Amino acid sequence: MAVEEIVIVGGGIAGVATALALRRVGKKSLVLERWRELRETGSALTLSHNAWCALDALGVGHKLKPHYRLLRTGTVTNLATGATQTQSFPNKDDNGGEEMGSRSVHRTALLEAMAEELPPDSIRFCSKLVSIRTEVLPDSSTIMVLHLDDGAIIKAKAVIGCDGVHSVVAQWLGLASPRDSGRSAVRGLAVYPEGHNFKPGLQQFLLNDVRAGFVPINDTDLYWFVTHPTTPEVREMGRDPELIRRATLEHLVVDFPAEFKVFAQQSEPSSLSWTQLLYRLPWDVLFGQLQRGCVTVAGDAFHPTTPDLGQGACIALEDTVVLARCLAHANSPKDMEQGMARYVAERRWRATWLIIASYISGFVQQGSDGRWTSAVKLFRDLFFYRFVFPWIIRIAQYDCGKLPEV
């Protein structure tokens, strides 16, 4: 049986981006994707400055930027008080360089822009990883043996887990399971064939412990979301689009602006999703075993976080560039192991800080439970959006660097 050089588990944004980054530095890899085709949960996402730096390093940023609007401002309206605050999104780096900014893009467009840069045989579909074991060869070298749910076996010299929050690779490394934040999110893509009249920019609304928002992607498509406490009523939605639509209309946006009801009604069923918001404890990222031998993780398998700063995909794209740079000159198992160790060392602190910042941002924006609720909301309304959030959001002003020419 042939032994693959590098196997990437998971064909989502992190997995495909990792394959592309490795290809840019001359490394061949095989992506294992569980579904019959490339697919992404959710309809759209917002990519900040740091994500565009990574996409430029991957050589695909220019394919997406012309099709999506630059987000310059946003508003947050407290429906209980009627007060509205304005947010400004930083669009240039500290040196006044290229205007990267934030843009909301279709997930499928991002995935396809990267996948079409890969050779046709780079992705193996219908390949769900079940378990991993090691095998020592006659020459004393160690390889990874991957068992798939269809009984197939794949051997690899190196493995990169990009298989999401419930990562099999992360479990094999010994990482603790992600924690439930107690909140969930409904997302959708409202389509107006004749065009909508909404101005560019992110608009958010707060009411009690629910936060809803929307942002136009282009002239016809509009991305919207509702984050809320996970209750028995909404938990019953599961993955059924019509149940998600009904619960949104009947439970989640009843007291929100009427536009949200229209958004839910205008959304194609395939664009509707409901997700529990999970995160990895910061100390599990800071002190956990994120690499063993020639095995490591990237993206949500590394650092699942709540979406309150919109950085999940952004930091995953950072991962891929840093990982490929660390492996660019790896020509032996020892080189590969040392390169992965350098990657983990470089990414630990940034991932830890992002998880903490995102969790705090969500905790404050949606209020807390118990006796501190009033104090948290007062802090949010008077100080958070004016002074704290502009400082936290600078986490997006980051450049992961370039890939070496190999």
Beta strands, then each sheet from edge to edge (+ up, - down):
strand 1: 3-9
strand 2: 30-32
strand 3: 44-47
strand 4: 73-78
strand 5: 84-88
strand 6: 103-106
strand 7: 123-124
strand 8: 129-136
strand 9: 142-148
strand 10: 153-161
strand 11: 179-191
strand 12: 202-207
strand 13: 210-216
strand 14: 221-229
strand 15: 273-279
strand 16: 291-292
strand 17: 295-297
sheet 1: 7+ 2+ 1+ 10+ 9- 8+
sheet 2: 7+ 2+ 1+ 10+ 17+ 16-
sheet 3: 3+ 6-
sheet 4: 5+ 4- 12- 13+ 14- 11+ 15-
end
